[in-house]
Amino acid sequence: MERIGKYEIRRPLGAGATSSVHLAWDPFAGREVAIKRIHPEILRDPQRGHVYRHLLMNEAALAGKLIHPHIVRTFDAHVDDEDAWIVMEHVGGGTLADFCTPGALLPFDRLIEIIFKCTRALDYAFRRGITHRDIKPANILLTDRDGQDIKVSDFGSAFDAGSDSTQIASVGSPSYMSPQQVRQMPLDQQTDIYSLGVVMYQLLTGRLPFEADNQFSLLYSIAHDEAPAPASIRPDIPDALEAIVRRAIDRDLDRRYRSWPDFAHDLACAFRNRAAASIHSPIPDAEKFQTLRRLTFFRSFSDVELWEVIGLSRWSRVQPGTVVIREGEPGDHFCFLAAGEARVRKRGRLLNLLSEGECFGEMSLFAAGGSVRSASVEAVTALETIRIDAQALNRASDATRMHFYQGFLEVLATRLSLANSRIAGI
């Protein structure tokens, strides 16, 4: 059996001009991995060998620094004069490069969700001092062919503000470079915002904003020209998406998005405006994330923990008059109101009104062997509810569970204080 280091090679996944990628088995961790290996002839070239060893080591150095559900994990690496490879999480759904031609474009909603998740992953990286510098469709992987979960890959070209090592200049893929990158100016998150904007432009239209016969002409156009309006290529592009992509790829830094949260906010708004919709339409992850981020209960949760909450929760739209929890019935889950108002009744008597951000049913977590509901919760208006089963919470990470229990203690303290105030006023 062919091996690379301790890893058993299963089959090739692809090859490019400088490297090949293999599906392999890690017998110690018991999992499939992807191994990117630099071609031997590249390593033997004095100049290119130095560059690609450096890029691979740069990517490996970030292994423990970028732990995020939408960033590919790096597990291992090996670099010497004869061989160089890196071991990564295997992501099997292909790349966004498969959806960049006019005949293979994604639905708008799926596209928005993918780009939104990219903005959150790259914001997470930037807050840790990392600027990617090579965002392109081939470096955005899909976890499955038909879904919208993604993972950003290939941080070999990244600039690490916290590293003492020398950074290689003039890296990146020319078609996706920002005007600032073309001019070799100091770079920050706005260069990656531009590159992701180019990816979004290509996913919307099936073509790049700038195309030329040679690299010099291409770079000149990026630095000096205005890209054609996306709607001039594809007239059915919604106005909101047109505005977002044009702002993302604006040559002027003062007009381009200054931060990832600004970019993400406009994407989430575009989603909400499109979604209005039916009570039965699914709630997209981008909207879920933005909802959790604004709710007071989740203010201390990190981005990574919010994505974990999204993964373990069930979201529903509920019509007015629906009984969400019924008095006397057993239950082992709790809920939050993401939107709307509900009333709490016990034996027909009104106890409380619940509004956006409030939780109910959480006492089921603290009752041994399950819980019987002590009151009913009924929708006054249309609701958006977030349901989390006790068993799902038990599977969550320690940090996420800790934040939940801290939040519930605050809720309990607030309710006791209100109860005391009411009793004192009697």
N, C-alpha and C positions, 0 to 999 in steps of 0.2 A: 504493500500500500504506500502510495506517495505521501510524503509528509513535508510540511514546512515547520521546522522546529518540532514542537510536541503535537502539532495540529494535523489531523488526518484529512487529506484533501478528498472532497466528495466529487466536485465537478467545477469546471470553469463557469464564471458568471459573465465575463466580458473582458475585453482588452482594448487599450488605447495606444497612443504613440509612445507613452513613457512607462506604462504599468499594466499589469493584468490583475483581475480580481477573481478570487476563488471562493466557493462555498466549502467550508471545512467544519470539522467536528472537534470540539474541545473536550477531550476525554476526562479532564479533571473537573471542569465546571458542569459537564453534561449538557452542552448546548451547541447549537449551530452558530457559527461565526462567519464573517466575511474577512478575507485577508487580501489586502492590496499589496502587491509586490512590484518593486521597480525592476524594469527589464535589465538584464546583466549588461547589455551594450551601453545603456545609459550610464550605469555606474562606472563603466570603464572610461567614459569620456571625462577628461579632467575638469572641464568647466561645468557641463550639465550634471555630472555625477555629484559635484559639490552642492549645486543648487537643490537637486531633488533629495539628497540626504538631509539637507537643512530643512526643507519643507516637511519631510516626513517626521523628523525629530520635533519640529515646531508643533505639528498636530499631536504627536504623542505626549508632548509636555502639557497639553491641556486636558489630559485624560481625567484627572480628578477634579478639575475646575469647573466643568460644564456638565452638571447632572440635571437634565431637564427632559420632560416627556417628548419634546419635539426637537431634540438634538441627538444625533447618533452618538452612542457611547463608544469610547475607545478603551480596549482592555489590555493590550500588550503591544510591544514593538521590538524590533531588532534592527540595528544598523551597524554594519562594518564595511570594510573595503570591498568585500565580495558579494554581500547580500544586504538587502534592505526591505523590510516589510512591516506592516502594521495590521493589527487584529482589531476588528470593530464588530459592533452589533450587526447582525444580519437583518436587513429590511427588504422584504421580498416583493413589493408591489410595483417596482419600476420607478421611473423618475418623471418629473414634469416635462422633460424633453419630449415625451410621447404625445403631449397635448398642445404643441406649439405650431401646428400647421392648420390651414383653414378647414380641412376635412375632419379634424380630430379635436375641436375645441370643446372645453368643458362647459356645462351649464353655469350660468352666472352665479347662482347661490353656492354651488360647490367651489367655484373659483374664489369667491369672497372669503369663504371659510378657510381655505388653504392659505391664502395670503395673510389673513388675520393671524393664523397660528404661526406663520413665519415671523410676523412682526413681534409677537410675544416672545418667541424663542430668541430672536436677535436682540431684543431689548434686554432679556435676561443675560445674554452674553456681554452686551455693552456695559451693563451695570457691574460686571466683573472685569472690566477693562479690555474686553476683546472686541475688535473690529474685524469682521470676516474677510472683506476685500475681494472675495471671489464668488459672490452670489450669482447663480445662473440656474436654469431649469435642471440641468444634469446633477446639480448639487442639492436638490430638494427631492427627497425620496418619499414614496408613498408606502404606507404600511400594508395596504392591500389595493388591488387594482381599482375597485369600485368605490372605495371610501374616501374620506377627506382628512384622515389622520396622516400627518407628515413628519419627517425628521430632516432637519438641516444637517448636511454632511460636509466633509472636506474643509477642515479648518487649517490646512497646511499653509495657506497664504495669510493667515490671520495676523493682525498686529496686536500684541499683548502689551498694554501700557504698563503692566507690573513686572515685565521681564527685563533682565539686564542683557539678554542675548541680542545680537545684531539682527535687525529685520531686513529681509531682502526687498529692495525696491522694485518697481515695475513688474509686479505680479498681478495676476487677474486675467480674465478673458476680455479681450478688447471690446467686443460688442456690448458688454454689460458694464463697462467702466464708466464712472462718473466723470464729468468735465474736470473736476478737481484731481481725480486719479490720473487722467490723461496728462494734466499739467504737472504732475508729481508734487502737488501741494500737500500740506499736512492734512491728515484725514481723521474723521470721527464718524459717528453714526450716520451722518447725512450722506456719506458715500455709499453705505450699504442700503440706505433708504432709496437712493437713486437706482441702484442695481436691482433691488426688488421691484421698483416701479417699472423698470425695463422688462422684467419677467412678467409682471402683470399685464403690461402693454402687449407682449407677445402672446400671452394666454387669451387675451381679449380679441386680438386681430389676426393671429396666425402669422405675423411678421414682426421683425425688429423695427424700432423707431428710426434707426439709421442703418443703411446698407450701402456698401461701396465695393468697387472692384479691387481695391488694395487697402492695406492696413493704414497707410498714411492718410488716404482720403477719408477713411472711416473715422479715425481719431480727430481729424480736422472738423468733420461734421459734428461729432459729439461735442467738441469744444466751442463751436461757433454757430451751429444751425439750430433751427426749431424743428422738432419732430412733427410729422403730419398728425392732425387730430385723429384719435382712434376712430371716431364716428365717421370720418371721411373714408375710412377703409371698411368699416362694418357699421352701417347706419342704425342697427337695432341696439347698439350699446346704450344702456341707461345713462341719463345725464349725470347721476351721482357717481357712477364708476368712471365716466369720462373725466369729471372734475378731479377725482382722487388720483388717477394715474397721471394726469397732466401736472398736478402739483408735485407728485412724487419725483417726476423726471425734469422738473424745472431746472434750467442751468443756473439760475440765480439762487444762491443759498438762502437769501432773505425770504424768497417766495416758496422754496421747497419746504416740506415738513421738517421742522427742527428736531423732532423727537419721535421715537417709536410710539409712545402713547397717543400722540396726535394722529398719526397714521392709523393706528388701531381703532381709535374712536370714530373716525369717519367711516371706516369699513363697517363697524358695528351699526352705525346709524343707517348706512345703506341697506344692511340686512334687515333692520327693523322696518324700514320704509317699504321694502319689497314683501316682507312677510305678512303683513296685516292679516290677514288671511283667515283661513278657516280654523275653527276650534280644533280640528283634527290634524292640522299641519304640524310636523315635528319642529321642536325648538332647536335651532342650530347651536353648536358648541360656542361659536363666537358670541352669540347673545347670552348664553349661559355664563360665560366667563365675565362679561361686562356687568351682568346682573350681580353676580357674587361679589365682584370687586366694589360695588357701590353699597352693598348691605353692611350695616354697622357690625353685625355679628361676625363677619368674616374679615374685619379690618386688619387683624394680626396674621392672617394666613398669607404665606408667600405665593407667588405665581404657581410654583410647582405644586404646592398643596391645594390650590384652587383647581388645577387640572385633575388632581386626585379626587377631589370632591365631585367634580363633574362625572368622573368615571364610575363612582360608586352610588350615584344618585339617579332617581327617575323623575323626570319633569313632565308635568301635565297641565293642560288648559282645562279649566272647570267652569261650567255654566252656572249662572245665578240660581240659587235654590238647591244646589247639590249638597248633600250631607257628606262631608269629607271624612269625618270620624263620628261614629255613633256611640252614644252613651251605653254602657253595659256590654259592649262587644270586646272580645280580646284583641290585642294589638301589640306588635313588636317593632313598630317603626315610628319615626317622628317626622315632622314636616316643617318647612318654612314657607311663608307667603312671599313669593317673588314679586307679585303684583296683585292688587285688588284688596277687598275687605271681606272679613268673615265675622260671624257672631258665634260666641260660645254660650251654650245653654246647658243647664242642669235641671232635670225634671221640669222642663219647660220654662224655667226662669232664666232671664238674661244675666249672664255673669260678666261678660267682657266683649269688647270689639277688638278684633285683630286687624292690623294693617301691614303694609309692605315691610318685610324684614323680620317680622315676628315669627317665633316658632311655637309649635304646639305638639303635644303627644310625646314630649321628651321624657316624661316620667317612666315610660316603658323601658328605658335603659337601666333604671335603677331598681326595678321590681324583679325579684328572684323568680325564675320560671315563667316570665311573661307578665303581662299586665292587662287588667280590665279597664276600659276607658271610663273615666269618672264623669265625663261631660261630652256633649256633641259639639261639633264644629260645622257650621253651615255657611256656604258662600252667599254673601249679600250682593256682590257684584261678580262679574267674570273674574276668575282667579287664574294665576299661574302658580302652581305649587311645586315644591321640591321635596321629594320623599326619599328618606334614607332608612334602610332596614338596619336593625341592631346588628345582625350578622355581618352586613357589609361594613359597618363602622369598625367592627372587631378585626376585620382584615386590613384596615387602613394602617398607614405608617404610624409609629409612635408620636411623631411631631403633630400629625394631623389630628389624632385622637386627643392629644393634650390640648390643642386649640379648641376642639369641640367642648371638652369638659370645662375648660376655663370659661368659655362663652356661656355654658349652661349655668355655671355658678353665678355669673353676673346677672343672667336672666332671673334666677331664683332670688338673688339679693334684691333686685329691683321690684319683683312681685311682692316680696315680704314687706318692703318699705311702703309700697302703695297700700297694701292691706292694713298695715299699722296706721297709716294716715287716715284711712277710711274709718277704722275702729275708733281712733281718737276723735274723729269728727262727729260720731254718733251722739 
